[in-house]
């Protein structure tokens, strides 16, 4: 199986409602890997992860806190197709997409992974805690160092207090990248 095959994937029911598969952008060997939950409407239409308002906020914070551009990161999602109405991906959908994520992870050597939101955090860290428990704590798993933080959509909804936590979590990432 090759990553290029993901564009025609029909492993789950999300394939029937997507516009296109959103695999990822950037270099698979980037020092910072950004993993979200699933594509939203803009991503489904545009074919790239994090190109809407959440992505704008995210990469503004990454530029400010880590001095990295979007092009210096690899950006993907746990699930490669948009769930209807942007709902949280279900366990069978996450499982169906796991071979694609596993193929991506096989290329992430000496990278730090930033997991955005609870779904991505749970998948990448392998824990069932809450975001309050998981955020900002580096976890070593499968040869990767993962730091979880809130999804930028939560910051857009909840405001400055969530952005402050995200900045603090990015400071942890900055220390790992140094």
N, C-alpha and C positions, 0 to 999 in steps of 0.2 A: 504494500500500500504506500502511495506517495501523497504528499500534501496537496499536490495539484489536482488530485482526484476529488478533493473536498468540494470543489465547485459544482459537482453533479451529484452530491450526496443525497440519498433518500432514506437514510437510516432511521429517521423519526418523522412524526407528523408535521413538524415545523417546515419541512421541505415543501409542503403543499401550499403554504401561505406566504412564504418568503418571496421577495423580489429577486434577491441574489444572496449567495453565501458570502459572509464577511470573514475571511480567513485571518488576515493580519497585514500590517504594513511595517516596513523598516527592515533592518538587518537582524536575522535570527541570532547573530552573534553579538548583538548590542550589549553594553554593560548594564543597562536598565531595561527590564522587561516589564511592560504594563499589561496586566490582565484584568479585564472587566467581567461582567456577568454575561451579557448578551447584546447584540446590536439593537439599537432603537430605530425609530422611523427614518431619521436622516442617514443612519449608517446602512440600513437596508436599501435605501434608494441610492446612496452614493458608493456603496461597496467597500467602505473603509471604516474601521472602528474609531469611535470618539471624534466625529467631525461636527457634531452639533454643539449646543451651548455647554453641555457638560465637558466636552473635549476642549473647548476654548478655555474654560476655567482651569481644567486639569493642566493643560500645557502652559498656561500662564503661571500657575503655581510651581510647576517643574522648572520652568525657566528661571523664576525668581529664587527658588530654594536650592536648586541643584545645578543651575547654569547649564542645563541641557536643552537642546531643541527637540522637537518632535522627531526630526530626522535622525537623531542620535539614539532613539529608543526603538524597541520592537513593541508593537501595540497589537493586542489581540483580545479575545473574549473566551470564556469557558465554553459557551454555546455559540455556534457560528451562524445561526439563523435567528431572525427576530421572532420572539414569542408574540402571539396576538395581544394587542393592547398593552405592550411592554410589560406584561406580567412576568413574575419571577420564573425562570426555567424550572421545570419539574425534574425530579430525579431520573426518570427514563430518558429525558432529553439530554441531560448532563451525561449520563452513561453512554448514550448513542454518539455523542460528540467526543467522548474521551479519547478515542484513537487519534483524532486530529490534534488534540491538545498534547497527547503523548508524543506524537511526531515532532511537534514544535519544541517541547521540552527537551527532547534528545539533542537539540542544537544549542541549548542555553548553558554554556560552560562559563564558569566564573562570572556569572551574571547575578544581579540582585533583582528579585521579582517584587513588584509593587502590586498587591492584590487589592482591587477596588470593590468595596461592598462586601456584604456578608456571604453571598453565594460564592464569589471568587475566593474569598478568604477561606471558607470552609473547604473548598475543593483543593486549593493550593497548600493549605496547612494541614488538612486532614483532621480538623478539630470541629467540634460541634458548639463551641462557645458563642457568646454574643459578640457583636462588634466592640462593645465596651471592653470586653475581656481580651479580644484578639488584636486590636489596633496598636500599632507602634512597637510591637514585640517581635524582634527577629526570630524566626523559626527556621532551623536547618532541616530540610526534608528532600530526599531524593537527590542529594548533591547540590541543592539550590538553597539560597538564603531568601526567605520570603518575609516581607513586611506588609502587613495589612493596614488599610486605612478606609475611611468612609468613601463611598462613591460620590463623585462631584455633583451628581443630581441631588443627593441629600444636602449638600452645601447650598445648592441653588434654592432648595425649598426652606432650609432651616437657618441659613445665614451665617453671620460672622463667627459664631461659636464653633461651628463645624469646620469652617475654613481654618480657624486657629488650631484645631486638633490635627487637621490634615497637614498644616505647616510643621507642627511638632513631629508628626510621623515622617514627613519628608526629611527632617533634620536627622532622624535615625538612619534613613537611607543614605543621606549625604555622608555620614560617618562610615557606613559600610562601603561606599564607593571610593573613599579616600585611600 
